[in-house]
Amino acid sequence: MIKKSILIFCAVSLSLLLLASGRLYSLDDETNYLVTRSICEYGRIDISPQMEKPINVSAGRSGKLYSYYAPGTSFFGIPFYFAGKLASAFSGIGDIYITRAFFSLQGSVWGGLCAAILFIIITKLGYDEKTAVAISLINSFATYSFALSHTIISNFPVGVLYLLAWSTIFENEKIFRKGLASGIALSLAFLYRYDSALFWPILLIGRPRRASGIILGLIPGIVLGGVYNFARFGSVLDTGAPDMQNMFAGNFGEGFLGLTIHPSRGILWYSPLTVLGLFGLILLKKKFGKFMLIPFIIGILHILIVSSHSIWNGGACWGPRHLGSIVPMLSIGLIPFIKVRKKWIKNLGVVSAILIQLYGTVVATDSWNDLLWDYGINYEVSWSTVKYNPWYGQFELLKRVNFQRLPAEYQRSKKIIPVGDTAPNQIMRKSIDQWSVYAWKMGINSKIIILFLVMQIAITLFFWKRVNTRTYAS
């Protein structure tokens, strides 16, 4: 089972890398990147002075500027940054872009980890490997996990770590060790998003015999998070986030309808199989008891809590990004759907869901800002503007796609691309959102791009063949 899960991790990660953009989409991403760069280049966690772009910072100790995000994305991005530096040294491409490109690939790795964990869980629940592989792939390519894996936003890693924490506590053996493993996973989730602590009580109450192990595993994350806060802002409880006091100041009714059924952010439209999975957990409860209630309760509470947020809509994004943390766990509930006898229903559902994810990722989601600006609409309220919702927006952005190379002075990262409504920036933003297209626009030789694509496809197919062979051999 472990060997098979490793093969699934490799196959899914490589597939996601093949489809990746190699771009940072938001100020959140850029801020986390600059923290990583500061750590790697200067051995510090502040990002003073601000460099290429305006970023999300607060003034901290000694007047220096610090990111107000939890450290997880920046810390996990360190090996990706060094890989980008190495690629820059070998290729001769300036590291301004290529380190960002490598840093952006974290989501592909989390996607592979998610698929591997789902495979292990489903086989341990007693289902055959075909079912386990099917659920892993559906989550990876037919749910909102696919869109999230294209980004480095913290919601998706938290979702994978929730899944890992839950997976370690359903066996009735090695109770303390399993609880400790669960606690460590929750500890890591805490370092990605401090608000993930809201769901600790559910796991503690749901599995009380493992409480001592879970609590012990939580200590490293709590301590490291406190030290990180103190180093930045002089208090273990101060994250520096400017809107913490308004976190639950949103309109609950607006948020709940927006996150569930509204076409601009509703999970019903952006990840319909996730909604199906939520109800599927109720069916699985008959066989597995209250263990299946844990992800169900977390899913419901998460929607209710985020609905109360002042920033429930997640800004300029495709879909309900703040619900990304619950998608992997709810995919377990798709097991009854897989067992439906009518194949055409399953095939139609999965194919439709995949098309939704591809439609949402074919162009860069950050270009949505440009479209809204053209119509004079603030993205924070765009969810309620039916005509200019993201579904229509993607269509408009597709019409704007160009295949134009950057001016010579910006190619191969010789010069920083100016942000905003500038010609070079618009060339990059009005693009098919895939790394080879961006590489071509940046002046990389077409033959080299094709060679890398062929190699990447060949390696990916090799791992998929191994997954397929082992599945049917078993």
QUICORPE-V311111 format. One line per field, one symbol per residue. ss: DSSP state (h for helix, s for strand, l for the rest). psi: psi as a letter, one per 30 degrees, with the letter a starting at -180 (. if undefined). burial: + if it has 9 or more other ideal C-beta (glycine too) atoms within 8 Angstrom, else -. A space follows every 10 residues. Layout:
ss->???
psi->???
burial->???
//
This chain:
ss->lhhhhhhhhh hhhhhhhhhl llllllhhhh hhhhhhhhhh hhllllllll llllllsssl hhhlssslll lhhhhhlhhh hhhhhhhhhh hlllhhhhhh hhhllhhhhh hhhhhhhhhh hhhhllllhh hhhhhhhhhh hhlhhhhhll lllhhhhhhh hhhhhhhlll llllhhhhhh hhhhhhhhhh hhlhhhhhhh hhhhhhlhhh hhhhhhhhhh hhhhhhhhhh hhhlllllll lllhhhllll lhhhhhhhhh llllllhhhh lhhhhhhhhh hhhhhhhhll hhhhhhhhhh hhhhhhhlll llllllllll hhhhhhhhhh hhhhhhhhll llhhhhhhhh hhhhhhhhhh hlslhhhhhh hhhhllllhh hhhhlhhhlh hhhhhhhhhh lllllllhhh hhhlllllll llhhhhhhhl lsllhhhhhh hllllhhhhh hhhhhhhhhh hhhhhhhhhh hhhl
psi->eeeeeeeeee eeeeeeeefl eglkfleeee eeeeeeeeee efhlflhklk celkljlkkb kgglkkkgll feeeeffeee eeeeeeeeee fgkkfeeeee eeefgeeeee eeeeeeeeee eeeffgllee eeeeeeeeee fglfeeeeff lgkfeeeeee eeeeeeffgf khlheeeeee eeeeeeeeee fejfffffge eeeeefiffg eeeeeeffee eeeeeeeeee eeggkffjff kfgefgehgl jeeeeeeefe fkfefkfeef iefeeeeeff eeefeeegaf effeeeeeee eeeeeeffkf hffgajljai ffgfffeeef feffeeeefk ejeeeeeeee eeeeeeeeef gflkfffeee eeeeghkkff gfffjeehlf eeeeeeeeff klikllleff khhekkkkla ileeeeeeei lkikeeeeee fggkkeeeee eeeeeeeeee eeeeeeeeee efe.
burial->---+++++++ ++++++++-+ ++++-+++++ ++++++++++ ----+++--+ ----+-++-+ ---+++++++ ++++++++-+ +++++-++-- --++++++++ ++++++++++ ++++++++++ ++++----+- ++++++++++ ++++++++++ ++++++++++ +++++++++- ----++-+++ ++++++++++ +++--+--++ -+++-++--+ +-++++++++ ++-+++++++ -++----+++ ------+--+ ---+++++++ -+-++++-++ ++++++++++ +++++----- -+++++++++ ++++++++++ ++++-+++++ ++++++++++ ++++++++-- -----+--++ -+++-++--+ ++++++++++ ++----+-+- -++-+--+++ -+++-+++-- +----+---+ +++---+--- -+-+++++++ +-++++++++ ++++----+- -++--++-++ --++-++--+ +---
//
